[in-house]
Amino acid sequence: MSTQRETFHDVLAVLQQIGLLPHLMLIGSWAEYAYETNYFSSFEANLQTRDVDFLLKSLHLPENKLNLISALEDRDFIAVTDPLTEITKFFKGGTLELEFLARELGSGSSKPYHARGLGINVEGLRHMDLLLDNPILCKINGLDVIVPAPHAYILHKLLINKNRRSEKRDKDIRSVIKLLEAVSQMPGELGFLRALFTSLPLKQRKNIQTVCGERHIDIT
């Protein structure tokens, strides 16, 4: 097993130990690792990234402040707070970079959100409801980890594609194509994807259809 995956497993263990893991959803590329090990039999995650993103299910949880910074520093992570954005991220050499996120509230904010239970400021992002409203539970190294259902993950990647940097846009599309191939091999999964797509607001559906048309992707 790679050092990167071992470090990731260690991070999950730390988050479980301090009681934070149940309040988080693993999103971004590392969610694909959960799909590889739990959901699909013919899918291999493309983990060519150091970025590990955890989405807080609620800014109000956990209610008590946890010792996140000291717990990660004990595992040789360095907490770095950006002087401009005031957002804190965690780095371990060239192995992993951890970031904790929140859903953007209302009309948004120019300032970061304070996650009281974590003792840090976190970035707020839009369109997180699509992920949070469609959770599944996966086992990773013996721990229960909440991730978005792959169908929601696919649609979310398509929805936000035009807002991503160009190199990340292409990487996300490659992931979407690989996941769609895996979905198409499982009975009923394409139907679930189409039903979820149909349930989205019209504006979101149009944005997804635009990206699908440009990238020659068929989800309908």
N, CA, C and O of each residue as an XYZ file, in Angstrom:
880
protein
N       0.840     -1.198      0.000
C       0.000      0.000      0.000
C       0.877      1.251      0.000
O       1.911      1.280      0.666
N       0.477      2.274     -0.734
C       1.279      3.485     -0.843
C       1.310      4.242      0.474
O       0.412      4.116      1.307
N       2.361      5.030      0.642
C       2.472      5.882      1.823
C       1.313      6.857      1.896
O       0.826      7.167      2.983
N       0.864      7.345      0.737
C      -0.244      8.295      0.704
C      -1.518      7.672      1.273
O      -2.218      8.305      2.064
N      -1.820      6.438      0.875
C      -3.034      5.791      1.386
C      -2.890      5.446      2.858
O      -3.863      5.526      3.608
N      -1.707      5.069      3.277
C      -1.486      4.798      4.699
C      -1.707      6.063      5.519
O      -2.309      6.017      6.592
N      -1.221      7.186      5.015
C      -1.412      8.459      5.711
C      -2.885      8.835      5.746
O      -3.375      9.348      6.753
N      -3.589      8.584      4.657
C      -5.028      8.854      4.613
C      -5.769      8.007      5.647
O      -6.640      8.514      6.354
N      -5.433      6.734      5.735
C      -6.048      5.869      6.744
C      -5.767      6.388      8.157
O      -6.631      6.329      9.031
N      -4.559      6.893      8.369
C      -4.186      7.441      9.670
C      -5.023      8.673      9.991
O      -5.438      8.868     11.133
N      -5.270      9.504      8.977
C      -6.107     10.683      9.176
C      -7.514     10.273      9.604
O      -8.070     10.843     10.543
N      -8.082      9.296      8.925
C      -9.422      8.822      9.296
C      -9.451      8.328     10.737
O     -10.402      8.591     11.473
N      -8.408      7.612     11.133
C      -8.341      7.092     12.498
C      -8.293      8.228     13.522
O      -8.919      8.150     14.579
N      -7.544      9.277     13.195
C      -7.459     10.440     14.092
C      -8.821     11.120     14.210
O      -9.256     11.460     15.310
N      -9.483     11.315     13.092
C     -10.794     11.972     13.099
C     -11.823     11.144     13.861
O     -12.689     11.693     14.541
N     -11.726      9.839     13.747
C     -12.613      8.961     14.505
C     -12.303      9.045     16.004
O     -13.213      9.084     16.832
N     -11.042      9.073     16.332
C     -10.612      9.087     17.727
C     -11.107     10.324     18.460
O     -11.503     10.235     19.623
N     -11.092     11.479     17.799
C     -11.525     12.708     18.472
C     -13.027     12.949     18.324
O     -13.546     13.939     18.840
N     -13.731     12.051     17.624
C     -15.181     12.146     17.515
C     -15.686     13.029     16.395
O     -16.851     13.426     16.396
N     -14.815     13.347     15.426
C     -15.214     14.251     14.346
C     -15.721     13.527     13.109
O     -16.545     14.077     12.378
N     -15.257     12.319     12.857
C     -15.553     11.635     11.596
C     -17.051     11.523     11.290
O     -17.433     11.707     10.134
N     -17.925     11.229     12.277
C     -19.357     11.135     11.962
C     -19.988     12.444     11.511
O     -21.093     12.438     10.969
N     -19.309     13.559     11.723
C     -19.850     14.868     11.357
C     -19.332     15.352     10.006
O     -19.596     16.485      9.603
N     -18.589     14.483      9.306
C     -17.959     14.873      8.059
C     -18.421     14.014      6.897
O     -18.799     12.855      7.074
N     -18.386     14.597      5.704
C     -18.556     13.837      4.467
C     -17.272     13.977      3.660
O     -16.813     15.090      3.401
N     -16.700     12.857      3.266
C     -15.513     12.859      2.420
C     -15.936     13.157      0.984
O     -16.714     12.407      0.395
N     -15.425     14.254      0.423
C     -15.789     14.619     -0.945
C     -14.505     14.725     -1.773
O     -13.424     14.389     -1.287
N     -14.620     15.188     -3.013
C     -13.436     15.300     -3.849
C     -12.924     13.938     -4.289
O     -13.608     12.926     -4.136
N     -11.738     13.924     -4.827
C     -11.208     12.713     -5.469
C     -11.068     11.531     -4.527
O     -11.164     10.384     -4.964
N     -10.843     11.785     -3.244
C     -10.668     10.660     -2.319
C     -11.976      9.919     -2.059
O     -11.954      8.793     -1.561
N     -13.113     10.527     -2.385
C     -14.372      9.776     -2.323
C     -14.350      8.635     -3.331
O     -14.981      7.600     -3.117
N     -13.624      8.824     -4.432
C     -13.522      7.771     -5.444
C     -12.809      6.537     -4.899
O     -13.059      5.423     -5.358
N     -11.931      6.728     -3.934
C     -11.282      5.598     -3.265
C     -12.324      4.749     -2.542
O     -12.234      3.522     -2.530
N     -13.314      5.410     -1.939
C     -14.403      4.678     -1.277
C     -15.233      3.902     -2.283
O     -15.663      2.784     -2.000
N     -15.464      4.482     -3.461
C     -16.219      3.771     -4.494
C     -15.450      2.551     -4.989
O     -16.037      1.506     -5.266
N     -14.153      2.692     -5.097
C     -13.317      1.572     -5.545
C     -13.378      0.408     -4.561
O     -13.463     -0.749     -4.972
N     -13.335      0.709     -3.273
C     -13.238     -0.342     -2.258
C     -14.594     -0.833     -1.765
O     -14.674     -1.906     -1.168
N     -15.663     -0.070     -2.002
C     -16.962     -0.417     -1.424
C     -18.090     -0.611     -2.423
O     -18.973     -1.441     -2.204
N     -18.075      0.144     -3.519
C     -19.292      0.239     -4.333
C     -19.204     -0.508     -5.654
O     -20.092     -1.291     -5.990
N     -18.143     -0.271     -6.397
C     -18.019     -0.859     -7.731
C     -16.997     -1.995     -7.729
O     -16.007     -1.961     -6.998
N     -17.258     -2.990     -8.555
C     -16.311     -4.099     -8.681
C     -15.316     -3.872     -9.805
O     -14.294     -4.555     -9.877
N     -15.604     -2.917    -10.684
C     -14.739     -2.691    -11.845
C     -14.381     -1.218    -11.983
O     -14.494     -0.641    -13.064
N     -13.950     -0.617    -10.883
C     -13.578      0.790    -10.895
C     -12.300      0.971    -10.095
O     -12.161      0.434     -8.996
N     -11.373      1.728    -10.651
C     -10.116      2.022     -9.961
C      -9.954      3.529     -9.841
O      -9.921      4.242    -10.845
N      -9.855      4.006     -8.615
C      -9.734      5.437     -8.377
C      -8.418      5.972     -8.914
O      -7.380      5.314     -8.833
N      -8.481      7.169     -9.458
C      -7.288      7.825     -9.979
C      -6.817      8.844     -8.943
O      -7.143     10.028     -9.035
N      -6.053      8.379     -7.963
C      -5.684      9.221     -6.829
C      -4.359      9.939     -7.067
O      -3.391      9.748     -6.331
N      -4.337     10.748     -8.082
C      -3.149     11.543     -8.355
C      -3.331     12.942     -7.779
O      -3.194     13.943     -8.482
N      -3.641     12.989     -6.494
C      -3.860     14.261     -5.822
C      -3.494     14.129     -4.351
O      -3.671     13.077     -3.737
N      -2.982     15.215     -3.811
C      -2.697     15.257     -2.377
C      -3.887     15.801     -1.599
O      -3.971     15.633     -0.382
N      -4.813     16.458     -2.309
C      -5.902     17.176     -1.653
C      -6.954     16.215     -1.108
O      -7.528     15.419     -1.852
N      -7.198     16.296      0.190
C      -8.268     15.527      0.824
C      -9.272     16.524      1.382
O      -8.928     17.338      2.239
N     -10.506     16.467      0.903
C     -11.526     17.443      1.282
C     -12.608     16.786      2.121
O     -13.195     15.777      1.729
N     -12.861     17.377      3.287
C     -13.936     16.938      4.158
C     -14.965     18.052      4.269
O     -14.624     19.197      4.564
N     -16.221     17.713      4.032
C     -17.323     18.671      4.113
C     -18.052     18.495      5.440
O     -18.505     17.400      5.770
N     -18.160     19.576      6.191
C     -18.907     19.532      7.443
C     -20.400     19.384      7.145
O     -20.958     20.139      6.349
N     -21.036     18.412      7.786
C     -22.471     18.246      7.594
C     -23.238     19.449      8.128
O     -24.287     19.812      7.596
N     -22.712     20.059      9.174
C     -23.329     21.250      9.749
C     -22.247     22.068     10.444
O     -21.366     21.509     11.098
N     -22.312     23.395     10.301
C     -21.365     24.256     10.998
C     -21.578     24.226     12.505
O     -20.689     24.603     13.268
N     -22.747     23.782     12.931
C     -23.075     23.779     14.353
C     -22.651     22.487     15.055
O     -22.788     22.353     16.271
N     -22.140     21.550     14.276
C     -21.726     20.270     14.856
C     -20.264     20.003     14.529
O     -19.803     20.362     13.446
N     -19.525     19.378     15.445
C     -19.935     18.983     16.793
C     -20.144     20.200     17.699
O     -19.575     21.266     17.465
N     -20.957     20.028     18.723
C     -21.277     21.147     19.597
C     -20.086     21.564     20.455
O     -19.914     22.744     20.759
N     -19.269     20.590     20.841
C     -18.106     20.879     21.678
C     -16.864     21.006     20.805
O     -16.728     20.319     19.793
N     -15.961     21.892     21.211
C     -14.728     22.079     20.455
C     -13.819     20.868     20.630
O     -13.557     20.431     21.751
N     -13.345     20.335     19.519
C     -12.477     19.172     19.535
C     -11.023     19.607     19.340
O     -10.747     20.701     18.848
N     -10.113     18.737     19.733
C      -8.691     19.070     19.638
C      -8.122     18.677     18.278
O      -7.151     17.926     18.194
N      -8.744     19.201     17.205
C      -8.363     18.831     15.843
C      -6.914     19.204     15.540
O      -6.142     18.375     15.058
N      -6.554     20.439     15.820
C      -5.217     20.900     15.450
C      -4.140     20.092     16.158
O      -3.203     19.616     15.516
N      -4.260     19.931     17.464
C      -3.230     19.192     18.197
C      -3.211     17.722     17.803
O      -2.148     17.102     17.766
N      -4.397     17.152     17.504
C      -4.448     15.736     17.113
C      -3.730     15.505     15.795
O      -3.021     14.510     15.640
N      -3.908     16.418     14.841
C      -3.226     16.279     13.553
C      -1.739     16.630     13.668
O      -0.901     16.016     13.008
N      -1.421     17.604     14.493
C      -0.009     17.934     14.691
C       0.745     16.778     15.328
O       1.934     16.593     15.069
N       0.063     16.000     16.159
C       0.681     14.809     16.737
C       1.017     13.768     15.675
O       1.856     12.896     15.902
N       0.356     13.858     14.500
C       0.640     12.964     13.369
C       1.519     13.644     12.325
O       1.558     13.236     11.164
N       2.217     14.682     12.756
C       3.197     15.392     11.922
C       2.566     16.231     10.817
O       3.235     16.555      9.836
N       1.297     16.586     10.959
C       0.700     17.566     10.060
C       1.027     18.967     10.580
O       1.176     19.179     11.783
N       1.132     19.898      9.668
C       1.370     21.296     10.016
C       0.116     22.085      9.680
O      -0.365     22.031      8.548
N      -0.418     22.818     10.651
C      -1.583     23.669     10.427
C      -1.115     25.017      9.912
O      -0.297     25.680     10.549
N      -1.632     25.427      8.755
C      -1.241     26.696      8.142
C      -2.488     27.531      7.899
O      -3.411     27.097      7.210
N      -2.512     28.730      8.466
C      -3.630     29.652      8.267
C      -3.214     30.739      7.295
O      -2.265     31.480      7.549
N      -3.920     30.830      6.189
C      -3.615     31.831      5.172
C      -3.879     33.228      5.738
O      -4.985     33.482      6.216
N      -2.913     34.136      5.701
C      -3.109     35.467      6.289
C      -4.157     36.312      5.563
O      -4.705     37.251      6.139
N      -4.438     35.978      4.294
C      -5.426     36.745      3.540
C      -6.837     36.183      3.714
O      -7.773     36.923      4.017
N      -6.983     34.872      3.521
C      -8.320     34.262      3.600
C      -8.705     33.867      5.020
O      -9.889     33.705      5.315
N      -7.715     33.710      5.908
C      -7.911     33.273      7.292
C      -8.394     31.827      7.379
O      -8.878     31.391      8.424
N      -8.262     31.084      6.278
C      -8.658     29.673      6.246
C      -7.472     28.800      6.627
O      -6.349     29.036      6.182
N      -7.727     27.792      7.451
C      -6.679     26.891      7.913
C      -6.716     25.578      7.141
O      -7.771     24.965      6.978
N      -5.534     25.156      6.666
C      -5.372     23.857      6.025
C      -4.264     23.103      6.744
O      -3.496     23.685      7.511
N      -4.190     21.805      6.487
C      -3.214     20.958      7.163
C      -2.361     20.241      6.122
O      -2.881     19.674      5.161
N      -1.052     20.272      6.324
C      -0.107     19.710      5.362
C       0.791     18.679      6.038
O       1.217     18.857      7.179
N       1.070     17.603      5.316
C       2.069     16.644      5.766
C       3.042     16.407      4.619
O       2.797     15.592      3.730
N       4.161     17.148      4.662
C       5.172     17.037      3.619
C       4.551     17.154      2.239
O       3.704     18.012      1.994
N       4.985     16.279      1.341
C       4.396     16.242      0.007
C       3.388     15.134     -0.134
O       3.084     14.705     -1.247
N       2.848     14.650      1.015
C       1.962     13.479      0.985
C       0.496     13.861      0.864
O      -0.175     13.465     -0.088
N      -0.005     14.635      1.834
C      -1.416     15.002      1.831
C      -1.609     16.452      2.265
O      -0.809     17.019      3.010
N      -2.699     17.024      1.771
C      -3.155     18.353      2.190
C      -4.621     18.232      2.569
O      -5.450     17.876      1.732
N      -4.948     18.525      3.815
C      -6.324     18.389      4.300
C      -7.008     19.745      4.339
O      -6.428     20.740      4.774
N      -8.251     19.765      3.877
C      -9.050     20.973      3.996
C     -10.453     20.591      4.439
O     -11.021     19.600      3.979
N     -11.000     21.400      5.344
C     -12.365     21.213      5.823
C     -13.224     22.332      5.242
O     -12.826     23.497      5.233
N     -14.405     21.961      4.757
C     -15.266     22.869      4.012
C     -16.665     22.914      4.613
O     -17.037     22.063      5.421
N     -17.422     23.910      4.211
C     -18.821     24.038      4.632
C     -19.657     24.413      3.427
O     -19.134     24.896      2.422
N     -20.947     24.193      3.529
C     -21.826     24.641      2.446
C     -22.019     26.149      2.553
O     -22.131     26.689      3.653
N     -22.057     26.821      1.415
C     -22.299     28.262      1.375
C     -23.732     28.522      1.809
O     -24.653     27.841      1.355
N     -23.928     29.501      2.686
C     -25.247     29.799      3.225
C     -25.814     31.066      2.600
O     -25.095     32.046      2.405
N     -27.106     31.041      2.286
C     -27.788     32.222      1.783
C     -27.147     32.784      0.532
O     -26.861     32.055     -0.417
N     -26.923     34.099      0.541
C     -26.338     34.777     -0.622
C     -24.825     34.699     -0.625
O     -24.169     35.274     -1.494
N     -24.263     33.982      0.356
C     -22.818     33.823      0.401
C     -22.159     34.853      1.291
O     -22.813     35.767      1.794
N     -20.864     34.702      1.482
C     -20.116     35.598      2.350
C     -18.713     35.776      1.796
O     -18.117     34.837      1.268
N     -18.199     36.979      1.920
C     -16.827     37.241      1.484
C     -15.818     36.757      2.519
O     -14.619     36.693      2.246
N     -16.302     36.422      3.687
C     -15.439     35.955      4.766
C     -15.596     34.444      4.941
O     -16.618     33.881      4.549
N     -14.601     33.788      5.520
C     -14.737     32.344      5.771
C     -15.736     32.087      6.893
O     -16.099     32.994      7.643
N     -16.167     30.852      6.991
C     -17.056     30.445      8.070
C     -16.215     29.908      9.224
O     -15.215     29.224      9.008
N     -16.626     30.220     10.439
C     -15.915     29.693     11.600
C     -16.577     28.394     12.052
O     -17.750     28.375     12.425
N     -15.809     27.320     12.011
C     -16.288     26.023     12.491
C     -15.892     25.909     13.954
O     -14.766     25.526     14.271
N     -16.806     26.237     14.832
C     -16.495     26.315     16.261
C     -15.988     24.985     16.807
O     -15.062     24.954     17.617
N     -16.597     23.885     16.362
C     -16.197     22.580     16.869
C     -14.796     22.171     16.461
O     -14.167     21.339     17.114
N     -14.299     22.773     15.355
C     -12.960     22.460     14.875
C     -11.940     23.490     15.326
O     -10.738     23.222     15.326
N     -12.416     24.672     15.712
C     -11.512     25.732     16.139
C     -10.772     26.394     14.993
O      -9.705     26.971     15.198
N     -11.336     26.317     13.764
C     -10.680     26.902     12.595
C     -11.730     27.557     11.698
O     -12.929     27.315     11.839
N     -11.252     28.390     10.774
C     -12.109     28.943      9.732
C     -12.053     28.048      8.507
O     -11.001     27.500      8.177
N     -13.192     27.900      7.831
C     -13.279     27.019      6.670
C     -13.948     27.764      5.523
O     -14.691     28.722      5.735
N     -13.674     27.312      4.319
C     -14.275     27.913      3.125
C     -15.684     27.386      2.907
O     -15.955     26.208      3.139
N     -16.572     28.253      2.462
C     -17.918     27.841      2.094
C     -18.040     27.683      0.592
O     -17.575     28.537     -0.162
N     -18.667     26.591      0.143
C     -18.819     26.325     -1.283
C     -20.289     26.100     -1.623
O     -21.059     25.589     -0.810
N     -20.660     26.491     -2.837
C     -22.032     26.297     -3.298
C     -22.238     24.881     -3.837
O     -21.287     24.142     -4.092
N     -23.511     24.534     -4.000
C     -23.946     23.264     -4.587
C     -23.569     22.057     -3.731
O     -23.501     20.938     -4.240
N     -23.324     22.272     -2.441
C     -22.986     21.157     -1.559
C     -24.210     20.342     -1.166
O     -24.086     19.190     -0.748
N     -25.397     20.940     -1.299
C     -26.620     20.214     -0.930
C     -26.786     18.951     -1.759
O     -27.271     17.938     -1.255
N     -26.390     19.000     -3.023
C     -26.495     17.828     -3.890
C     -25.730     16.655     -3.299
O     -26.177     15.512     -3.402
N     -24.590     16.918     -2.685
C     -23.796     15.867     -2.065
C     -24.367     15.473     -0.708
O     -24.545     14.288     -0.428
N     -24.654     16.464      0.134
C     -25.108     16.188      1.497
C     -26.465     15.490      1.527
O     -26.749     14.722      2.446
N     -27.297     15.753      0.531
C     -28.635     15.143      0.497
C     -28.628     13.714     -0.031
O     -29.664     13.049     -0.032
N     -27.466     13.234     -0.481
C     -27.379     11.887     -1.056
C     -26.171     11.139     -0.496
O     -25.246     10.802     -1.236
N     -26.180     10.877      0.826
C     -25.024     10.231      1.448
C     -25.108      8.703      1.385
O     -26.196      8.130      1.335
N     -23.958      8.068      1.388
C     -23.867      6.627      1.624
C     -22.753      6.403      2.633
O     -21.884      7.256      2.813
N     -22.786      5.255      3.284
C     -21.787      4.913      4.290
C     -20.877      3.841      3.733
O     -21.344      2.804      3.262
N     -19.578      4.087      3.786
C     -18.591      3.133      3.274
C     -17.616      2.754      4.375
O     -17.367      3.529      5.298
N     -17.081      1.575      4.266
C     -16.036      1.122      5.181
C     -14.674      1.379      4.539
O     -14.394      0.895      3.442
N     -13.840      2.137      5.228
C     -12.475      2.360      4.772
C     -11.547      2.009      5.925
O     -11.562      2.656      6.972
N     -10.756      0.992      5.721
C      -9.827      0.525      6.756
C     -10.547      0.269      8.080
O     -10.024      0.563      9.155
N     -11.759     -0.286      7.980
C     -12.534     -0.656      9.161
C     -13.335      0.463      9.781
O     -14.002      0.241     10.791
N     -13.299      1.665      9.214
C     -14.025      2.808      9.772
C     -15.198      3.190      8.883
O     -15.125      3.065      7.661
N     -16.283      3.658      9.502
C     -17.447      4.133      8.768
C     -17.194      5.555      8.275
O     -16.982      6.469      9.072
N     -17.219      5.730      6.967
C     -16.946      7.037      6.365
C     -18.125      7.414      5.481
O     -18.547      6.627      4.633
N     -18.658      8.614      5.678
C     -19.769      9.112      4.866
C     -19.210      9.738      3.600
O     -18.319     10.585      3.657
N     -19.733      9.320      2.464
C     -19.366      9.897      1.168
C     -20.643     10.154      0.381
O     -21.687      9.598      0.720
N     -20.591     10.981     -0.662
C     -21.773     11.154     -1.504
C     -22.026      9.870     -2.314
O     -21.084      9.165     -2.675
N     -23.278      9.581     -2.590
C     -23.571      8.512     -3.548
C     -22.875      8.837     -4.860
O     -22.842     10.002     -5.257
N     -22.315      7.841     -5.547
C     -21.577      8.139     -6.782
C     -22.408      8.869     -7.826
O     -21.861      9.636     -8.618
N     -23.707      8.648     -7.842
C     -24.585      9.330     -8.795
C     -24.576     10.846     -8.531
O     -24.499     11.652     -9.459
N     -24.658     11.214     -7.235
C     -24.606     12.628     -6.860
C     -23.227     13.204     -7.135
O     -23.095     14.352     -7.559
N     -22.201     12.399     -6.892
C     -20.824     12.827     -7.146
C     -20.626     13.149     -8.630
O     -20.022     14.167     -8.968
N     -21.123     12.301     -9.499
C     -21.018     12.519    -10.945
C     -21.715     13.816    -11.353
O     -21.140     14.647    -12.056
N     -22.953     13.977    -10.906
C     -23.714     15.162    -11.279
C     -23.076     16.438    -10.717
O     -23.072     17.479    -11.374
N     -22.544     16.348     -9.512
C     -21.899     17.508     -8.902
C     -20.651     17.908     -9.691
O     -20.414     19.095     -9.916
N     -19.860     16.935    -10.107
C     -18.666     17.232    -10.899
C     -19.048     17.938    -12.202
O     -18.361     18.862    -12.637
N     -20.136     17.502    -12.817
C     -20.592     18.142    -14.043
C     -21.138     19.541    -13.770
O     -20.920     20.463    -14.556
N     -21.845     19.694    -12.661
C     -22.470     20.968    -12.323
C     -21.444     22.066    -12.073
O     -21.650     23.209    -12.479
N     -20.346     21.730    -11.412
C     -19.363     22.752    -11.039
C     -18.222     22.852    -12.044
O     -17.294     23.635    -11.841
N     -18.271     22.079    -13.117
C     -17.116     21.958    -14.010
C     -16.638     23.306    -14.538
O     -15.435     23.565    -14.558
N     -17.541     24.151    -14.957
C     -17.140     25.419    -15.566
C     -16.553     26.397    -14.551
O     -15.927     27.386    -14.931
N     -16.749     26.125    -13.271
C     -16.190     26.993    -12.231
C     -14.819     26.537    -11.760
O     -14.220     27.172    -10.892
N     -14.320     25.451    -12.317
C     -13.029     24.895    -11.900
C     -11.904     25.421    -12.791
O     -12.137     25.868    -13.914
N     -10.685     25.356    -12.268
C      -9.526     25.682    -13.103
C      -9.417     24.666    -14.230
O      -9.863     23.527    -14.085
N      -8.828     25.066    -15.347
C      -8.847     24.240    -16.553
C      -8.265     22.852    -16.321
O      -8.821     21.866    -16.805
N      -7.145     22.753    -15.582
C      -6.545     21.436    -15.365
C      -7.432     20.543    -14.509
O      -7.433     19.323    -14.672
N      -8.192     21.150    -13.591
C      -9.092     20.360    -12.760
C     -10.362     19.988    -13.520
O     -10.960     18.943    -13.262
N     -10.773     20.844    -14.456
C     -11.933     20.510    -15.279
C     -11.695     19.213    -16.034
O     -12.541     18.319    -16.029
N     -10.553     19.112    -16.675
C     -10.247     17.920    -17.466
C     -10.132     16.679    -16.573
O     -10.609     15.605    -16.939
N      -9.508     16.827    -15.417
C      -9.372     15.705    -14.491
C     -10.745     15.230    -14.018
O     -10.999     14.028    -13.935
N     -11.629     16.185    -13.707
C     -12.977     15.823    -13.248
C     -13.748     15.090    -14.335
O     -14.458     14.125    -14.052
N     -13.613     15.539    -15.566
C     -14.326     14.885    -16.665
C     -13.825     13.452    -16.843
O     -14.619     12.545    -17.096
N     -12.530     13.244    -16.714
C     -12.002     11.879    -16.803
C     -12.581     10.999    -15.708
O     -12.900      9.834    -15.950
N     -12.719     11.543    -14.514
C     -13.321     10.785    -13.408
C     -14.784     10.471    -13.695
O     -15.243      9.353    -13.463
N     -15.512     11.463    -14.201
C     -16.927     11.263    -14.534
C     -17.085     10.141    -15.557
O     -17.954      9.282    -15.408
N     -16.254     10.147    -16.587
C     -16.353      9.126    -17.636
C     -16.086      7.736    -17.066
O     -16.794      6.782    -17.387
N     -15.063      7.626    -16.222
C     -14.750      6.332    -15.607
C     -15.879      5.848    -14.696
O     -16.221      4.666    -14.693
N     -16.449      6.767    -13.928
C     -17.543      6.402    -13.033
C     -18.796      6.015    -13.813
O     -19.506      5.085    -13.429
N     -19.068      6.726    -14.905
C     -20.224      6.381    -15.724
C     -20.075      4.984    -16.325
O     -21.055      4.248    -16.441
N     -18.865      4.626    -16.701
C     -18.621      3.271    -17.209
C     -18.936      2.234    -16.136
O     -19.532      1.197    -16.427
N     -18.538      2.512    -14.900
C     -18.815      1.586    -13.803
C     -20.310      1.526    -13.494
O     -20.859      0.450    -13.256
N     -20.960      2.688    -13.499
C     -22.405      2.755    -13.235
C     -23.180      1.950    -14.276
O     -24.123      1.235    -13.937
N     -22.783      2.067    -15.538
C     -23.522      1.410    -16.620
C     -23.455     -0.115    -16.534
O     -24.261     -0.805    -17.158
N     -22.512     -0.638    -15.774
C     -22.359     -2.086    -15.654
C     -23.156     -2.673    -14.494
O     -23.137     -3.885    -14.281
N     -23.853     -1.827    -13.746
C     -24.638     -2.294    -12.595
C     -26.124     -2.062    -12.864
O     -26.537     -0.939    -13.157
N     -26.925     -3.122    -12.765
C     -28.366     -2.999    -13.048
C     -29.026     -1.927    -12.176
O     -28.843     -1.893    -10.959
N     -29.783     -1.071    -12.819
C     -30.557     -0.072    -12.095
C     -29.818      1.202    -11.756
O     -30.448      2.207    -11.424
N     -28.500      1.189    -11.830
C     -27.748      2.365    -11.396
C     -27.918      3.553    -12.340
O     -27.990      4.695    -11.887
N     -27.983      3.297    -13.646
C     -28.214      4.392    -14.586
C     -29.582      5.023    -14.374
O     -29.744      6.237    -14.488
N     -30.566      4.181    -14.062
C     -31.902      4.695    -13.781
C     -31.909      5.600    -12.560
O     -32.600      6.618    -12.536
N     -31.136      5.224    -11.545
C     -31.043      6.057    -10.345
C     -30.370      7.387    -10.671
O     -30.792      8.438    -10.188
N     -29.324      7.337    -11.492
C     -28.634      8.563    -11.896
C     -29.582      9.493    -12.653
O     -29.611     10.696    -12.395
N     -30.350      8.939    -13.580
C     -31.269      9.757    -14.376
C     -32.368     10.342    -13.505
O     -32.771     11.489    -13.704
N     -32.862      9.563    -12.537
C     -33.904     10.060    -11.645
C     -33.378     11.210    -10.779
O     -34.083     12.191    -10.543
N     -32.153     11.082    -10.319
C     -31.562     12.151     -9.514
C     -31.359     13.401    -10.361
O     -31.607     14.514     -9.899
N     -30.913     13.221    -11.585
C     -30.750     14.352    -12.494
C     -32.079     15.057    -12.724
O     -32.139     16.286    -12.689
N     -33.136     14.302    -12.958
C     -34.461     14.870    -13.217
C     -34.981     15.652    -12.015
O     -35.756     16.593    -12.180
N     -34.563     15.273    -10.811
C     -35.042     15.930     -9.595
C     -34.363     17.275     -9.335
O     -34.801     18.028     -8.465
N     -33.317     17.579    -10.067
C     -32.585     18.822     -9.826
C     -33.346     20.024    -10.375
O     -34.170     19.874    -11.278
N     -33.079     21.216     -9.838
C     -33.695     22.431    -10.387
C     -33.325     22.614    -11.861
O     -32.268     22.167    -12.307
N     -34.201     23.270    -12.599
C     -34.024     23.428    -14.046
C     -32.683     24.073    -14.389
O     -32.009     23.626    -15.317
N     -32.288     25.105    -13.668
C     -31.039     25.796    -13.970
C     -29.843     24.850    -13.836
O     -28.929     24.876    -14.660
N     -29.855     24.018    -12.794
C     -28.770     23.066    -12.606
C     -28.762     22.023    -13.716
O     -27.699     21.641    -14.204
N     -29.946     21.562    -14.116
C     -30.013     20.583    -15.207
C     -29.462     21.168    -16.504
O     -28.752     20.486    -17.242
N     -29.787     22.425    -16.780
C     -29.291     23.062    -18.003
C     -27.769     23.204    -17.968
O     -27.097     22.986    -18.976
N     -27.233     23.570    -16.806
C     -25.778     23.695    -16.688
C     -25.086     22.357    -16.924
O     -24.056     22.290    -17.595
N     -25.662     21.292    -16.366
C     -25.096     19.954    -16.549
C     -25.201     19.527    -18.018
O     -24.255     18.967    -18.573
N     -26.339     19.790    -18.638
C     -26.525     19.414    -20.038
C     -25.552     20.158    -20.950
O     -25.083     19.602    -21.943
N     -25.248     21.411    -20.617
C     -24.288     22.171    -21.414
C     -22.916     21.518    -21.375
O     -22.275     21.351    -22.413
N     -22.460     21.144    -20.172
C     -21.156     20.490    -20.035
C     -21.164     19.133    -20.735
O     -20.198     18.769    -21.406
N     -22.256     18.387    -20.575
C     -22.350     17.082    -21.234
C     -22.275     17.227    -22.750
O     -21.629     16.420    -23.419
N     -22.932     18.247    -23.296
C     -22.889     18.466    -24.732
C     -21.496     18.808    -25.223
O     -21.058     18.327    -26.268
N     -20.806     19.640    -24.462
C     -19.447     20.044    -24.857
C     -18.461     18.902    -24.744
O     -17.491     18.830    -25.498
N     -18.711     18.002    -23.793
C     -17.762     16.910    -23.530
C     -18.225     15.564    -24.115
O     -17.574     14.538    -23.919
N     -19.339     15.585    -24.822
C     -19.870     14.382    -25.457
C     -20.135     13.270    -24.424
O     -19.728     12.121    -24.592
N     -20.830     13.666    -23.358
C     -21.177     12.743    -22.280
C     -22.696     12.574    -22.280
O     -23.437     13.552    -22.372
N     -23.146     11.339    -22.177
C     -24.580     11.038    -22.189
C     -24.986     10.490    -20.826
O     -24.532      9.420    -20.420
N     -25.838     11.224    -20.124
C     -26.358     10.739    -18.840
C     -27.863     10.517    -18.890
O     -28.472     10.151    -17.885
N     -28.470     10.739    -20.060
C     -29.910     10.605    -20.175
C     -30.296      9.429    -21.047
O     -31.483      9.173    -21.250
